[in-house]
Amino acid sequence: MERMEALRKKAIFQAARRAILENEMFLRDYVTNHLPESYTEDDLEAFIAMLVRMFDNDLFDLVMGVKTAEDLQELYDYRFMKDIQSFSEQRRDEIKRAKGVL
């Protein structure tokens, strides 16, 4: 359990090291509050490694709905991209509802 907590903290740290503020906000919320409980230690290590090498423009496009997990599956782990995409879609809808757009 200590190892999992350390990995979660490392993931939060990597989520907060984004060059684009929107990426940092979405990703930090995802990692802090919505990271799937099903992720194992190996999954978290792979997720962190992906965050380290992921281009901010790719993440921004995914978070904002410009690209899908399918568009990025050749570059990054599809499963993680799909999880981030699903979370981003939900958050964007929540924001639109709060603003009366939906």
C-alpha positions as semicolon CSV with decimal commas, in nm:
position;residue;x (nm);y (nm);z (nm)
1;M;0,000;0,000;0,000
2;E;0,286;0,240;0,071
3;R;0,417;0,181;-0,281
4;M;0,077;0,261;-0,434
5;E;0,054;0,584;-0,234
6;A;0,403;0,684;-0,344
7;L;0,311;0,613;-0,708
8;R;-0,010;0,816;-0,677
9;K;0,189;1,109;-0,538
10;K;0,436;1,078;-0,824
11;A;0,147;1,077;-1,073
12;I;0,004;1,392;-0,912
13;F;0,346;1,556;-0,937
14;Q;0,374;1,470;-1,308
15;A;0,017;1,589;-1,369
16;A;0,107;1,925;-1,217
17;R;0,414;1,970;-1,438
18;R;0,229;2,061;-1,756
19;A;0,319;2,362;-1,968
20;I;-0,045;2,431;-2,054
21;L;-0,259;2,537;-1,757
22;E;-0,575;2,364;-1,884
23;N;-0,383;2,036;-1,906
24;E;-0,259;2,075;-1,552
25;M;-0,605;2,154;-1,416
26;F;-0,782;1,864;-1,585
27;L;-0,504;1,613;-1,535
28;R;-0,442;1,700;-1,173
29;D;-0,814;1,663;-1,094
30;Y;-0,818;1,331;-1,279
31;V;-0,512;1,191;-1,100
32;T;-0,612;1,325;-0,758
33;N;-0,981;1,234;-0,759
34;H;-1,067;1,000;-1,046
35;L;-0,774;0,768;-1,114
36;P;-0,927;0,422;-1,156
37;E;-0,900;0,203;-0,846
38;S;-0,830;-0,088;-1,080
39;Y;-0,485;0,051;-1,167
40;T;-0,210;-0,171;-1,031
41;E;0,140;-0,065;-0,934
42;D;0,258;-0,160;-1,284
43;D;-0,027;0,043;-1,435
44;L;0,065;0,348;-1,229
45;E;0,430;0,317;-1,326
46;A;0,331;0,296;-1,694
47;F;0,090;0,588;-1,652
48;I;0,362;0,803;-1,493
49;A;0,608;0,709;-1,769
50;M;0,350;0,810;-2,028
51;L;0,293;1,146;-1,855
52;V;0,666;1,213;-1,858
53;R;0,698;1,159;-2,233
54;M;0,359;1,290;-2,346
55;F;0,355;1,612;-2,545
56;D;0,137;1,882;-2,392
57;N;-0,022;1,960;-2,728
58;D;-0,140;1,599;-2,759
59;L;-0,281;1,606;-2,407
60;F;-0,450;1,942;-2,471
61;D;-0,615;1,808;-2,787
62;L;-0,741;1,504;-2,595
63;V;-0,865;1,706;-2,296
64;M;-1,042;1,962;-2,517
65;G;-1,199;1,699;-2,744
66;V;-1,006;1,792;-3,057
67;K;-0,856;1,442;-3,076
68;T;-0,969;1,106;-2,941
69;A;-0,785;0,823;-2,772
70;E;-0,800;0,644;-3,106
71;D;-0,616;0,931;-3,273
72;L;-0,332;0,899;-3,022
73;Q;-0,315;0,523;-2,978
74;E;-0,003;0,491;-3,193
75;L;0,182;0,730;-2,961
76;Y;0,051;0,651;-2,612
77;D;-0,115;0,374;-2,413
78;Y;-0,471;0,356;-2,546
79;R;-0,622;0,247;-2,215
80;F;-0,486;0,551;-2,031
81;M;-0,585;0,781;-2,317
82;K;-0,939;0,641;-2,313
83;D;-0,967;0,694;-1,936
84;I;-0,846;1,054;-1,966
85;Q;-1,077;1,115;-2,263
86;S;-1,382;0,984;-2,073
87;F;-1,299;1,197;-1,771
88;S;-1,243;1,506;-1,988
89;E;-1,575;1,459;-2,167
90;Q;-1,756;1,441;-1,833
91;R;-1,577;1,747;-1,696
92;R;-1,643;1,952;-2,010
93;D;-2,013;1,862;-1,987
94;E;-2,021;1,961;-1,618
95;I;-1,864;2,296;-1,701
96;K;-2,112;2,356;-1,985
97;R;-2,406;2,268;-1,758
98;A;-2,278;2,505;-1,491
99;K;-2,260;2,783;-1,750
100;G;-2,606;2,698;-1,886
101;V;-2,470;2,589;-2,223
102;L;-2,613;2,235;-2,203
